[in-house]
Amino acid sequence: MNVTSIAPAIELKGISKAFGPVQANKDISIRVMPGTIHGIIGENGAGKSTLMSILYGFYKADKGEIFIGGQKTTIPDSQAAIAAGIGMVFQHFKLVENFTVLENIVLGAEDSGLLKPSLKRARAELKSLADEYGLNVEPDAVIEDIGVGMQQRVEILKALYRKADILILDEPTGVLTPAEADQLFRILGRLKEEGKTIILITHKLREIMDITDTVSVMRRGEMTATVKTVDTSPPELAELMVGRKVLLQVDKKPAEPGEVILDVKDLNVTDDKGVHRVKGISFQVRAGEILGIAGVAGNGQSELLEVLGGYENGTGTITVSGEEIDLTGAHSDGQSRRARGIAHVPEDRQREGLIMDYAAWENTAFGYHHDPKYQRGILMDNAAIKQDTEEKMGRFDVRPPDPKLAAKNFSGGNQQKIVLAREIERNPDLLLIGQPTRGVDIGAIEFIHQQIVALRDQGKAILLVSVELEEILSLSDRIAVMFDGRIMGERMPDATDEKELGLLMAGMTKGAA
Amino acid sequence: MDVLPRWAEVVLVPLISLVLALALSMIVIAAIGEDPFNALKIMANAALGSTQGIGYTLYYATNFIFTGLAVAVAFHARLFNIGGEGQAMLGGLGVATVCLYLPLPHWTIALVVATLASAVFGAAWAAIPAYLQARRGSHIVITTIMFNFIAAGLLIYILREVMKPEGSMEPASQKFAESTHLPSFFDMAQLFGWEAFASAPANITFFVALAACYVIWRLIWHTRLGYEIRALGHSETAAKYAGIDPVKLTMIALLISGGLAGMMAINNVLGEAERLVLNATEGAGFIGIAVALMGRNHPVGIIIAAILFGMLYQGGAVLAQDTKIPVQMVIVIQALVIMFTGALDNMVRAPLERFFLSTRKRA
């Protein structure tokens, strides 16, 4: 095939974009041929999202040109992007929760002021799209009643309904089970066969290797390489992303479990809306071991952490180092838990673990602000906290090591290190840690994993909750899988694989368990 | 990274807003056929031209410092206390109650007792909306506004039926005992043999207000309570994670806020009127919102903004007196300043941010 005779579906030439002193995109050029899947991989803050936002008309590039199908195009807003045939599936879906699938697809693309004819036409269109690409959805289902996998298909259909030829997907598998992710990839494969062009933004090396034809690597706003996927390997991509060799596997000795530290018996949690989130689970974590809880987000893991962390009520019995802890009432709060030697790195550091507008030093005292060493009479000893923060930042390699900088100005990985330093250096008996590397760059992942293993080797009990199966498999000494508020089974990491765990995560026990 | 340097944030944004408001005011004055520069001169002269004028300016400023601090403390917990007016009215009731019914042999005792009473009454008035917000989720903006009306009604009732001296036609309490008279700036100046501030209402409460600013600054940025209040304001989910009780902190923040608003009564009721009259607060509770916004909820900013609004009040009063400019027009000017410095912040900020970005790029 003579490649030069076909115009690229998308070509970017010399795109640059700065936000104040930060050069988010520096002279970026890529060509994506029609009917291919192009991966863009890079750490957080490498400029992937900025680049896609320029392509979708959210930002205007300072410099550079965009060609769609060989035509020079300007994209001042998202309407123009849609008109140019670009569809975007965001990481966080933009769907109206209490509308039906059909209403969401039509929303913003109505034919006229009257809704009925639009809906009728859309229903027919939807059916043909579904047949063509294997995108099955129930048009009259309400969004809040359908699963995330289905919601994502609605997003894709929305784009196709608007005649998109180029689909951009931003971290599409973050919320999916492995099975759902596989299904998504089959759909993307089908779209590709039908001549659509797909740009996949991800930080997961495996996805890049599995599905893309070509891959571009971004680092610090620059495009460091564009290669054919078949010609590269995960270690090479990781090195291109980070700029140095990275250890992708966690190096750890076998666990030496000691006495039982955390003993959970028949724990039930019902949330504010009356939904039964955790349904009678029991498990133990011993000193010197990491128990990994796998599961798709939203199957009760968050509530489990919240009860253990003291900010959600539950029923059942939980003992820590042999002593029962209160699950409701005045002694069931974060302060009491910390006093009992429980440290907690929460799943969502931006909403829970940190106050984003607080300086790093203020965040270092967060939750421990009653500690006598942070007080001077009736006042807080701000100088002592700053001093402590500076030392912690040094030990955990937080960059920049500036205690006065607000948390929101650190990268995801450095924010996580601030939380980790605060919690780990309390020398807890039990560490609760949720999604330790979500939104964290590869270089920092390595460091964070080492810290968790080091704490285990000091004989601490660790409860790890993660939706990343790779992380669960490489860190855990034992794995429990949660589905619909229950523990579906426990496995040893060397006696299981992603496939088996994936089935458990989807609620299938294969008659075993 | 913050786009604006701190000095621009704190000084430049309010200053440009103020200049814009004044420019617009001058156009309005010109439009009704008066000389805008003359009007500006009269206002400036009235507010700052004599020790008497300054005495008035600082008297108003004292009111605004208390109500501004009240709004600011609540705002650090992301609670919008619009009820400063009603809380200040109740503070006045507290002052009047202790001054009329307790024997207070010396002004120092009167000052301490009245301060406590005003704070307790103001806090008590804030306590009901606070409880409804913290426990029941009733929106504080709605409840505090409604409580302003209830306070006004309550005061009318009490002044007509309870505190009005026998035989008097005016809905006001009788004068407080001579022993409760707070030293005015005039009295204090005389101690040093300086004849100044004649008949100006500014009094020792101004220094109480400054002390309150210092205490609040310490409280918000140097105590655990302030740390928890700010944490709650920034993120309730994070506060819960840290073991901070949102219900308790909401109550505490609003009680402090109500207490501060109530303390304004030391100035206008005990310091100036020396009795309780109808509508003693004269809208200072609402000005406090603008003062807090303009002062960026920081005590130093609040002092500056309060003095500025004090000048505007005093200047406006004299302007209405000395020119043909109707008093309604003076209110328009005050409203313009409030609108520009308080509500239209982003209008000034956005272009300024673009300007700073472009200078930084070149650097």
Interface residues (C-beta under 8 A of the other chain):
Chain A: A18 G20 P21 V22 G309 G310 Y311 D333 G334 Q335 S336 R337 R338 H344 P346 D348 R351 E352 G353 L354 I355 M356 D357 Y358 E362 A365 F366 G367 H369 H370 Q375 I378 L379 M380 N382 N409
Chain B: M1 V3 R218 H222 T223 R224 Y227 E228 R230 A231 H234 S235 T237 A238 K240 Y241 A242 G243 I244 D245 L357 R360 K361
